[in-house]
Amino acid sequence: MNKQNSLIGLLFIGLGVYYLLRHLNIPELTPFYSWPTLVLFIGLAFLLHSYWTKDHSSLFTGVILAGFGLHFLAVNHVPFWRDHWGMYLIIVGVAFLLHYRKTKNGLIPALLFLGIGLFAMFAPTNPAWFQWIQGVFQLIERFWPLVLIAFGFYLLKKK
């Protein structure tokens, strides 16, 4: 498999499947015609590319995108799924953990993100010092498009 074209090919396949299903207008799939499904498909394309080509540079990105897509889908369609800021940390922690399995790099951030995320999700009461973290995540949820714009400019300036 050609490493250069496989990611683009997988992205086109994923987007094509999404728009074909949307075009067929299957009533059972109507709730899934949304942006989280697109994010999930893009993340799955990155994951498949990473495993098929044995190039693990896109593994972290794939887990993040697939995890966020799955989370936002599950919030709307799975009754027991919790919409909590700790879930974002868990997704990032899982991404670091899977990246560590393949590259042996990033175990400490994985354990920190997973630990803090699990503590935030399942602690019976949150300590007072956790309030500032919740405030930061509320700010990010409110202004996340600005973060995307800033990251885009950073990538343009990076050499």
C-alpha positions in Angstrom: 0.0 0.0 0.0 1.3 3.4 -1.0 1.9 5.3 2.3 1.4 8.7 0.7 -1.9 8.1 -0.9 -3.5 5.8 1.7 -4.5 8.5 4.1 -6.1 10.6 1.4 -7.8 7.5 -0.1 -9.2 6.5 3.3 -10.5 10.0 3.9 -12.3 10.0 0.6 -13.7 6.5 1.3 -15.0 7.7 4.7 -16.5 10.9 3.4 -18.0 9.1 0.4 -19.7 6.5 2.7 -21.0 9.3 4.9 -22.5 11.2 2.0 -23.8 8.1 0.3 -25.6 7.0 3.4 -26.9 10.6 3.8 -28.1 10.6 0.2 -29.9 7.2 0.6 -31.7 8.8 3.5 -32.1 5.7 5.5 -34.6 6.6 8.3 -32.7 4.6 11.0 -29.5 6.5 10.3 -31.0 10.0 10.2 -29.9 10.9 13.7 -26.3 10.2 12.7 -26.2 12.7 9.8 -24.2 15.2 11.8 -20.7 16.6 12.2 -19.7 14.2 15.0 -20.2 11.3 12.5 -17.9 13.1 10.1 -15.3 13.6 12.8 -15.6 9.9 13.7 -15.0 8.8 10.1 -12.0 11.1 9.7 -10.5 9.7 12.9 -11.1 6.2 11.8 -9.3 7.0 8.5 -6.3 8.2 10.5 -6.4 5.1 12.7 -6.6 2.7 9.7 -3.8 4.6 7.9 -1.6 4.3 11.0 -2.1 0.6 11.4 -2.1 -0.4 7.7 1.0 1.5 6.9 2.7 0.9 10.2 3.5 4.6 10.4 2.3 5.6 13.8 2.7 9.3 13.4 -1.1 9.7 12.8 -2.2 7.3 15.5 -2.5 10.1 18.1 -4.6 12.3 15.8 -6.8 9.4 14.9 -7.6 8.5 18.5 -8.3 12.1 19.3 -10.7 12.6 16.4 -12.4 9.2 16.7 -12.7 9.7 20.4 -14.3 13.1 20.2 -16.6 12.0 17.4 -17.7 9.0 19.4 -18.1 11.1 22.5 -20.3 13.7 20.8 -22.4 11.0 19.1 -22.8 9.0 22.4 -23.9 12.1 24.3 -26.9 12.4 22.1 -27.7 8.8 21.5 -26.6 6.7 24.6 -28.7 7.4 27.7 -26.0 6.5 30.2 -23.2 8.5 28.6 -22.0 11.4 30.7 -21.3 14.8 29.1 -18.5 15.8 31.5 -15.2 17.7 30.9 -13.3 14.8 32.4 -14.2 12.8 29.3 -12.0 15.0 27.2 -9.0 14.3 29.4 -9.8 10.6 29.2 -9.8 10.7 25.4 -6.5 12.5 25.3 -5.1 10.0 27.9 -6.2 7.1 25.8 -4.5 8.7 22.7 -1.3 9.1 24.6 -1.5 5.5 25.9 -2.1 4.0 22.5 0.7 6.2 21.1 3.0 4.9 23.9 2.2 1.3 23.0 3.6 1.8 19.5 6.4 4.3 20.1 7.4 3.9 23.8 7.0 7.6 24.2 4.3 9.5 26.3 3.5 7.2 29.3 3.6 10.0 31.9 1.2 12.3 30.1 -1.1 9.3 29.4 -1.3 8.4 33.1 -1.8 12.0 34.2 -4.6 12.7 31.7 -6.3 9.3 32.5 -5.9 9.8 36.2 -7.2 13.3 36.4 -10.0 12.5 33.9 -11.2 9.4 35.8 -11.0 11.2 39.1 -13.0 14.1 37.8 -15.6 11.8 36.3 -16.1 9.4 39.2 -15.2 11.4 42.4 -18.3 11.7 44.6 -17.5 15.4 45.2 -15.1 17.5 43.4 -12.6 19.4 45.5 -12.6 23.2 45.5 -9.4 23.4 43.5 -11.1 21.6 40.6 -13.4 24.6 40.0 -10.7 26.4 38.0 -10.3 23.4 35.7 -14.0 23.4 35.0 -13.9 27.1 34.3 -11.1 26.6 31.8 -13.1 23.9 30.0 -16.2 26.1 29.9 -14.1 28.8 28.4 -12.7 26.4 25.8 -16.2 25.1 25.0 -17.3 28.7 24.4 -14.4 29.8 22.3 -13.1 26.6 20.6 -13.3 28.1 17.1 -10.7 30.7 18.1 -8.4 27.8 19.3 -8.8 26.2 15.8 -7.9 29.5 14.1 -4.9 30.1 16.3 -3.7 26.5 15.7 -4.1 27.0 12.0 -2.0 30.2 12.1 0.6 28.3 14.2 0.8 25.5 11.6 1.2 28.1 8.8 4.1 29.9 10.6 5.8 26.6 11.7 8.7 25.6 9.6 
